[in-house]
Amino acid sequence: MTKVALFEGLVVDEYDSNVDVAYVGSEPCYVVNDAGFRRHIPSEQVDRQVIEALSELIKGSEDQISEQTAKMLGQDDIFSTAMIASQLKNIDKHFDTLINTGIPEEARAYLGMMGFKVRINVHGELLEVEQPGVTDPDSE
């Protein structure tokens, strides 16, 4: 069971209203307002969908992303690049660790300021992951 909602503060409903986080026992849930009824959706259900969507975007570009990441970190050597690429290729295996530690609040705040947004419906199904600076692969 998850300990934290990974994308707290970054999730909106289909009408672009912010989704709150509440705990049912020790389980974090995203709370969607459905015409006055507050639906509690286990955060792991939504977070896994987001991680899968992000993994699909990364697939095939791990080497390029790892090179750029290493440059940004000032670790522009072959070993750092290979380590980052390995982590990206196995991102789904790191999900359990991530849900226990969460994404640091500062990182979530930065993502929010940059326009990162997760849109879900009242059933917790992922509708869209908005990422600034990422072009739609289907567009010209």
TITI-116741 format. One record per residue: residue number from 1; residue in three letters; chain; x, y, z of N, C-alpha, C in turn. Coordinates in Angstrom, 2 decimals, decimal comma. Last residue first. Example, Ala and Ser with C-alpha at 12.3 -4.5 7.8 and 13.67 -1.06 7.14 Angstrom:
// TITI-116741
> pos:code:unit:nxx:nyy:nzz:caxx:cayy:cazz:cxx:cyy:czz
> 2:SER:A:12,85:-2,25:7,08:13,67:-1,06:7,14:12,90:0,03:7,87
> 1:ALA:A:13,19:-5,69:7,80:12,30:-4,50:7,80:13,20:-3,30:7,80
***
This chain:
// TITI-116741
> pos:code:unit:nxx:nyy:nzz:caxx:cayy:cazz:cxx:cyy:czz
> 140:GLU:A:2,22:17,81:-36,06:3,28:18,04:-37,05:4,32:19,00:-36,56
> 139:SER:A:1,32:15,44:-33,47:1,21:16,72:-34,18:2,39:16,88:-35,13
> 138:ASP:A:1,83:13,15:-32,14:0,91:13,04:-33,26:0,79:14,34:-34,04
> 137:PRO:A:3,44:13,85:-29,99:4,04:13,05:-31,06:3,14:12,93:-32,29
> 136:ASP:A:3,40:17,09:-28,79:2,56:15,93:-29,04:3,15:15,14:-30,19
> 135:THR:A:6,27:18,18:-26,98:5,37:18,27:-28,12:4,60:16,98:-28,27
> 134:VAL:A:6,86:19,66:-23,97:6,81:18,37:-24,65:5,81:18,47:-25,78
> 133:GLY:A:6,67:22,05:-22,62:7,84:21,83:-23,46:7,88:20,49:-24,15
> 132:PRO:A:4,91:20,75:-19,84:5,40:21,90:-20,60:6,61:21,53:-21,43
> 131:GLN:A:2,54:18,30:-19,94:3,95:18,54:-19,65:4,40:19,73:-20,48
> 130:GLU:A:-0,26:16,77:-18,72:0,23:17,98:-19,38:1,67:18,21:-18,95
> 129:VAL:A:-1,74:13,88:-19,23:-0,61:14,39:-18,46:-0,08:15,57:-19,25
> 128:GLU:A:-5,15:12,85:-19,09:-4,06:13,56:-19,75:-2,96:13,88:-18,74
> 127:LEU:A:-6,80:11,02:-17,83:-7,24:11,61:-19,08:-6,07:12,22:-19,85
> 126:LEU:A:-6,91:8,20:-15,88:-6,04:9,23:-16,40:-6,56:9,73:-17,74
> 125:GLU:A:-9,58:7,67:-13,66:-8,92:7,27:-14,90:-8,13:8,45:-15,45
> 124:GLY:A:-11,09:8,24:-11,48:-9,65:8,10:-11,29:-8,91:7,63:-12,52
> 123:HIS:A:-13,66:8,85:-11,89:-13,39:7,46:-11,56:-11,89:7,19:-11,35
> 122:VAL:A:-13,76:11,44:-12,73:-14,30:11,15:-11,40:-14,08:9,70:-10,97
> 121:ASN:A:-10,53:11,74:-14,42:-11,99:11,88:-14,34:-12,45:11,47:-12,94
> 120:ILE:A:-7,55:13,82:-14,33:-8,27:12,56:-14,15:-9,77:12,81:-14,21
> 119:ARG:A:-4,51:15,19:-15,30:-5,96:15,34:-15,37:-6,61:13,96:-15,28
> 118:VAL:A:-1,72:16,70:-14,04:-2,32:15,39:-14,27:-3,83:15,58:-14,22
> 117:LYS:A:0,76:18,99:-15,14:-0,57:18,76:-14,58:-1,05:17,37:-14,97
> 116:PHE:A:3,24:21,44:-15,22:2,96:20,00:-15,21:1,62:19,78:-14,51
> 115:GLY:A:4,03:24,09:-15,16:2,81:23,75:-15,88:2,49:22,27:-15,96
> 114:MET:A:6,02:24,99:-13,57:6,37:24,80:-14,98:5,16:24,36:-15,81
> 113:MET:A:4,83:24,90:-11,10:5,15:26,23:-11,67:5,47:26,12:-13,16
> 112:GLY:A:4,74:22,10:-10,76:3,51:22,88:-10,86:3,74:24,24:-11,49
> 111:LEU:A:7,46:21,51:-10,54:6,68:20,94:-11,64:5,39:21,73:-11,86
> 110:TYR:A:7,99:22,93:-8,16:8,65:23,31:-9,40:7,87:22,78:-10,61
> 109:ALA:A:6,44:21,44:-6,38:6,16:22,87:-6,56:6,77:23,36:-7,88
> 108:ARG:A:7,75:18,99:-6,55:6,34:19,10:-6,98:5,97:20,55:-7,24
> 107:ALA:A:10,21:19,75:-5,47:10,15:19,26:-6,85:8,72:19,34:-7,39
> 106:GLU:A:9,46:20,41:-2,88:10,07:21,44:-3,73:10,00:21,03:-5,20
> 105:GLU:A:8,56:17,94:-1,89:7,61:19,05:-2,06:8,16:20,12:-2,98
> 104:PRO:A:9,79:14,99:-3,53:9,97:16,12:-2,60:9,04:17,28:-2,93
> 103:ILE:A:7,70:12,27:-3,93:8,44:13,29:-4,67:8,58:14,47:-3,72
> 102:GLY:A:8,07:9,29:-1,89:7,38:10,42:-2,48:8,30:11,31:-3,29
> 101:THR:A:8,75:6,95:-0,59:9,49:8,17:-0,27:8,78:9,42:-0,78
> 100:ASN:A:6,93:5,07:-1,51:7,25:5,12:-0,09:7,94:6,41:0,31
> 99:ILE:A:6,87:5,43:-4,21:5,63:5,65:-3,47:5,85:5,66:-1,96
> 98:LEU:A:9,55:4,78:-4,88:9,06:6,14:-5,05:7,79:6,39:-4,25
> 97:THR:A:9,63:2,04:-4,48:10,48:2,91:-3,66:9,94:4,33:-3,70
> 96:ASP:A:7,81:1,27:-6,47:7,55:0,95:-5,06:8,38:1,81:-4,12
> 95:PHE:A:9,09:2,13:-8,86:7,83:2,73:-8,41:7,57:2,49:-6,93
> 94:HIS:A:11,19:0,98:-10,02:11,50:1,88:-8,92:10,23:2,50:-8,32
> 93:LYS:A:10,29:-0,36:-12,19:10,75:-1,17:-11,06:11,03:-0,32:-9,82
> 92:ASP:A:9,85:1,64:-14,03:8,68:0,99:-13,43:9,07:0,12:-12,23
> 91:ILE:A:12,46:2,29:-14,86:11,70:3,23:-14,02:10,51:2,56:-13,35
> 90:ASN:A:14,53:1,18:-16,30:13,89:0,37:-15,27:13,01:1,20:-14,35
> 89:LYS:A:15,50:3,13:-17,93:15,00:1,91:-18,57:14,24:1,03:-17,58
> 88:LEU:A:16,42:4,97:-16,04:15,27:5,31:-16,88:14,66:4,07:-17,53
> 87:GLN:A:18,64:3,61:-14,99:17,52:3,97:-14,11:16,26:4,26:-14,93
> 86:SER:A:20,24:3,51:-17,28:19,78:2,27:-16,66:18,58:2,53:-15,75
> 85:ALA:A:20,76:6,24:-17,64:20,02:5,49:-18,68:19,46:4,20:-18,11
> 84:ILE:A:22,28:6,73:-15,33:20,98:7,41:-15,50:20,15:6,66:-16,54
> 83:MET:A:24,51:5,12:-15,92:23,73:4,87:-14,72:22,33:5,50:-14,84
> 82:ALA:A:25,49:6,32:-18,25:25,03:4,93:-18,29:24,15:4,60:-17,09
> 81:THR:A:26,19:8,84:-17,23:25,20:8,75:-18,29:24,62:7,33:-18,36
> 80:SER:A:28,20:8,10:-15,44:26,97:8,75:-14,95:25,85:8,63:-15,96
> 79:PHE:A:30,08:7,05:-17,28:29,53:6,20:-16,21:28,23:6,79:-15,65
> 78:ILE:A:30,77:9,15:-19,02:30,13:7,95:-19,56:29,46:7,09:-18,48
> 77:ASP:A:29,93:12,40:-17,73:30,88:11,33:-18,03:30,11:10,07:-18,40
> 76:ASP:A:28,87:14,93:-16,63:28,89:14,57:-18,04:30,00:13,56:-18,35
> 75:GLN:A:27,55:16,07:-14,39:28,17:14,74:-14,31:28,29:14,17:-15,72
> 74:GLY:A:25,95:18,25:-14,17:27,39:18,47:-14,15:28,18:17,18:-14,05
> 73:LEU:A:23,31:17,95:-14,50:23,82:17,66:-13,16:25,32:17,93:-13,05
> 72:MET:A:23,06:18,44:-17,21:22,41:19,36:-16,27:22,95:19,19:-14,85
> 71:LYS:A:24,42:16,18:-18,18:24,96:17,52:-18,42:24,39:18,53:-17,43
> 70:ALA:A:22,65:14,17:-17,37:24,02:14,18:-16,85:24,66:15,55:-17,04
> 69:THR:A:20,45:14,89:-18,94:20,35:14,92:-17,49:21,73:14,99:-16,86
> 68:GLN:A:21,43:14,40:-21,51:21,04:15,76:-21,12:20,95:15,91:-19,61
> 67:GLU:A:21,85:11,61:-21,32:22,95:12,51:-21,67:22,64:13,94:-21,22
> 66:SER:A:19,27:10,68:-20,76:20,33:10,49:-19,77:21,53:11,40:-20,05
> 65:ILE:A:17,93:11,36:-23,12:17,51:11,96:-21,85:18,62:11,84:-20,81
> 64:GLN:A:19,28:9,71:-24,94:19,28:11,17:-25,11:18,93:11,86:-23,80
> 63:ASP:A:18,71:7,15:-23,87:20,08:7,60:-24,04:20,17:9,12:-24,16
> 62:GLU:A:15,86:7,00:-23,89:16,61:6,93:-22,64:18,02:7,48:-22,77
> 61:SER:A:14,01:6,93:-25,85:14,81:8,16:-25,76:15,69:8,16:-24,52
> 60:GLY:A:12,60:4,61:-25,64:13,27:4,87:-26,90:14,16:6,10:-26,87
> 59:LYS:A:10,36:5,92:-23,29:10,80:4,74:-24,05:11,40:5,14:-25,39
> 58:ILE:A:9,19:8,21:-22,30:10,64:8,06:-22,18:11,17:6,96:-23,09
> 57:LEU:A:6,49:7,81:-22,67:7,13:8,96:-23,31:8,65:8,82:-23,34
> 56:GLU:A:6,09:5,57:-21,06:5,87:5,46:-22,51:6,53:6,61:-23,26
> 55:SER:A:6,53:6,71:-18,56:7,44:5,67:-19,06:7,33:5,51:-20,56
> 54:LEU:A:4,30:8,35:-18,33:5,62:8,96:-18,42:6,65:7,97:-18,96
> 53:ALA:A:2,34:6,35:-18,13:2,29:7,32:-19,23:3,65:7,99:-19,43
> 52:GLU:A:3,16:5,07:-15,76:3,13:4,32:-17,01:3,11:5,26:-18,21
> 51:ILE:A:2,81:7,18:-13,95:4,15:6,62:-14,15:4,21:5,84:-15,46
> 50:VAL:A:0,01:7,43:-14,15:0,88:8,55:-14,54:2,29:8,03:-14,82
> 49:GLN:A:-0,87:4,98:-13,15:-1,23:5,37:-14,51:-0,31:6,49:-15,03
> 48:ARG:A:0,12:5,14:-10,54:0,63:4,10:-11,44:0,32:4,44:-12,90
> 47:ASP:A:-1,46:7,24:-9,53:-0,01:7,40:-9,65:0,59:6,37:-10,60
> 46:VAL:A:-4,05:6,13:-9,41:-3,76:7,25:-10,32:-2,25:7,34:-10,58
> 45:GLN:A:-3,65:4,07:-7,53:-4,35:3,80:-8,79:-4,01:4,88:-9,82
> 44:GLU:A:-2,57:5,39:-5,35:-1,74:4,45:-6,10:-2,34:4,14:-7,46
> 43:SER:A:-4,69:6,82:-4,23:-3,67:7,53:-5,01:-2,81:6,59:-5,84
> 42:PRO:A:-8,04:5,85:-4,47:-6,71:5,52:-3,96:-5,62:6,12:-4,85
> 41:ILE:A:-10,38:8,37:-4,37:-9,74:7,43:-5,29:-8,35:7,12:-4,74
> 40:HIS:A:-13,36:9,42:-3,24:-12,00:9,13:-2,76:-11,41:8,02:-3,63
> 39:ARG:A:-15,57:11,93:-4,16:-15,09:10,58:-4,46:-13,64:10,44:-4,03
> 38:ARG:A:-17,95:13,76:-2,80:-16,48:13,70:-2,79:-16,02:12,25:-2,95
> 37:PHE:A:-20,53:15,32:-4,45:-20,12:14,06:-3,81:-18,61:13,95:-3,93
> 36:GLY:A:-20,72:17,64:-5,93:-20,96:17,71:-4,50:-20,60:16,44:-3,75
> 35:ALA:A:-20,04:16,66:-8,49:-21,32:17,35:-8,26:-21,70:17,35:-6,79
> 34:ASP:A:-17,51:15,32:-7,34:-18,42:14,85:-8,37:-19,80:15,42:-8,07
> 33:ASN:A:-14,33:16,10:-6,63:-15,68:16,60:-6,40:-16,55:16,21:-7,58
> 32:VAL:A:-11,99:13,75:-5,57:-12,57:14,44:-6,72:-14,00:14,84:-6,37
> 31:VAL:A:-9,15:13,20:-3,89:-10,56:13,44:-3,65:-11,11:14,33:-4,76
> 30:TYR:A:-6,86:10,59:-3,71:-7,19:11,83:-4,39:-8,71:12,00:-4,25
> 29:CYS:A:-5,62:9,20:-0,69:-6,59:9,18:-1,78:-6,67:10,57:-2,40
> 28:PRO:A:-3,51:7,08:1,24:-3,76:8,38:0,62:-4,71:8,24:-0,57
> 27:GLU:A:-4,29:5,08:3,98:-4,18:5,10:2,52:-4,48:6,49:1,96
> 26:SER:A:-4,77:4,77:6,60:-3,42:5,20:6,26:-3,21:5,28:4,76
> 25:GLY:A:-7,96:5,92:6,55:-7,05:5,12:7,35:-5,64:5,62:7,08
> 24:VAL:A:-7,73:7,76:3,97:-8,75:6,85:4,46:-7,94:5,80:5,22
> 23:TYR:A:-6,73:11,09:3,57:-6,35:9,73:3,96:-7,57:8,98:4,46
> 22:ALA:A:-6,66:13,22:0,69:-7,14:12,88:2,03:-6,72:11,44:2,31
> 21:VAL:A:-6,07:15,86:-1,48:-5,60:14,56:-1,00:-6,11:14,39:0,42
> 20:ASP:A:-8,02:17,41:-4,15:-7,39:17,35:-2,82:-6,87:15,95:-2,55
> 19:VAL:A:-7,62:18,79:-7,28:-8,05:17,59:-6,56:-7,29:17,55:-5,24
> 18:ASN:A:-8,73:21,76:-8,89:-7,73:21,03:-8,12:-8,36:19,87:-7,36
> 17:SER:A:-10,42:21,65:-12,00:-10,46:22,00:-10,58:-9,43:21,15:-9,84
> 16:ASP:A:-10,75:21,02:-14,67:-9,57:21,78:-14,29:-9,62:22,29:-12,85
> 15:TYR:A:-12,62:19,18:-15,16:-13,05:20,57:-15,29:-11,96:21,53:-14,83
> 14:GLU:A:-11,54:16,74:-14,56:-11,79:17,02:-15,97:-12,26:18,45:-16,22
> 13:ASP:A:-9,24:17,72:-11,90:-10,31:16,90:-12,48:-10,54:17,33:-13,93
> 12:VAL:A:-5,68:17,50:-11,28:-6,92:18,24:-11,47:-7,98:17,30:-12,03
> 11:VAL:A:-2,70:17,32:-9,45:-3,81:16,59:-10,06:-5,04:17,49:-10,11
> 10:LEU:A:-0,73:18,43:-7,99:-0,55:18,47:-9,44:-1,71:17,82:-10,19
> 9:GLY:A:-1,11:18,00:-5,33:-1,02:19,39:-5,77:-0,89:19,54:-7,28
> 8:GLU:A:0,57:14,93:-5,43:-0,25:15,85:-4,64:-0,01:17,29:-5,08
> 7:PHE:A:1,67:12,74:-6,69:1,44:13,95:-7,46:0,50:14,92:-6,75
> 6:LEU:A:1,87:10,63:-4,79:3,04:11,15:-5,50:2,83:12,51:-6,12
> 5:ALA:A:0,75:10,32:-1,67:0,22:10,59:-3,00:1,34:11,29:-3,76
> 4:VAL:A:2,25:7,74:0,36:2,05:9,13:-0,03:1,40:9,19:-1,41
> 3:LYS:A:2,22:5,04:0,72:2,29:5,87:1,92:2,01:7,33:1,62
> 2:THR:A:0,46:2,26:-0,71:1,24:3,49:-0,80:1,20:4,25:0,51
> 1:MET:A:0,84:-1,18:0,00:0,00:0,00:0,00:0,89:1,25:0,00
***
